Every structure is written in structure tokens, then in C-alpha cells.
Amino acid sequence: AITAGEFPLCMSSKRGSSSSAATSSSLFSSSTTMKVIAVCAVLAVVALCFVSVAPSTASAEEYKSVRELKVTTLHKPSSCARKSKSGDTLSMHYTGKNTDGSVFDSSEKRNQPFTFTLGAGQVIKGWDEGLTDMCVGEKRRLDIPPEKAYGSRGIPQAKIPANATLVFFVELLEIK
């Protein structure tokens, strides 16, 4: 947060004094000083408002429930000879997380890519929709609402609760 002494236009307590000698030698008149102090106070309040609405930690913002599929490209290769489309067989690495950040599955930990046919209903709807138009080597984050994941049933044995938003970090390794 910016304090009055740190803001370039604000007077620090060292520059302002109630004595007449300090006031007469000051760069600003009393009315100008009061205006500058008022502006600094307003700026401090505005700065505090921005700080209070910002997430307190990156992890608090990193995993939250969503109502619609959210696709974020994390890395895109400089060249892309072919993009994924419905009917393609994709080979992927993935890590799946709950909104509390806990990992429920990871192909990377097993060092075994997952292969499936895009658009054939072999995976959750969030994957079929979120992995289209992807390049080999591309990495994405998929925030998938329950309706496009496992819905009200969840998968308790896989530590996926009912009505869970899921977060997947995926990398496309190959398109066949």
C-alpha cells in the first residue's frame, strides 16, 4: 500500500510543520498543502480498495468453482502443423485437481500418456469441448463445471466429490 510519505505528490511529516517559520519557508502555501493532503488521502483510500478486492494469495484465485467451461492456453508452440478436431485420437498428459488443490489423478505421475478419441464421448464433456483446436506441444488449463464433468454423482473412489468443479492441466503429445 502507498503511504502519504511514499507518494511523490504527498507531503511527508518531515516537510510540513505547524510552526510559522516552517510554513513560510515551505514550497506550498497552507491551502495548497491542505489540497495536496486531501488528494493523498483520496489516493490512499483508492489504493486500499484495490488491495482489498485483490485475491489474498495466488492459490485462492487459482482454484475456484466455475459455471461454464474455461479454457486457458498456458503454452502454445511457435508452429502448428495440425490442430485437434473431433474424430482425432489424442495422446495427452494431464493432472486433475479439485478446487481445494488436491490432485485426484495424473498421467504424468504414472509416466503413461492417456489416449482417447476426441468427440466420441470417451471422456468427460469438458475434455471433448476443451481440447479442440489444440496443437501438439500445447498446454492448457481446463476449469470444468460439474455439468461437464461428473455432475451430482462424482467419483468418490477417485476422490472427486459430487458437484465438483475440476481443474485439469493438460498437454497434447500426439494427434493420430
Protein Blocks (a to p, Z undefined) as FASTA:
>chain_A
ZZfklpmkbccfklpcfbfklmmmpmbdfklmmmmmmmmmmmmmmmmmmmmmpcfbfklm
mpccdfbdcdddfbdcfbdfbdcdehiacddddddddfkopafbdfklnopacdddehkl
pacfklmmmmgoiaehiacdddddfklmnmjnopmknopaehiacddddddfbdZZ
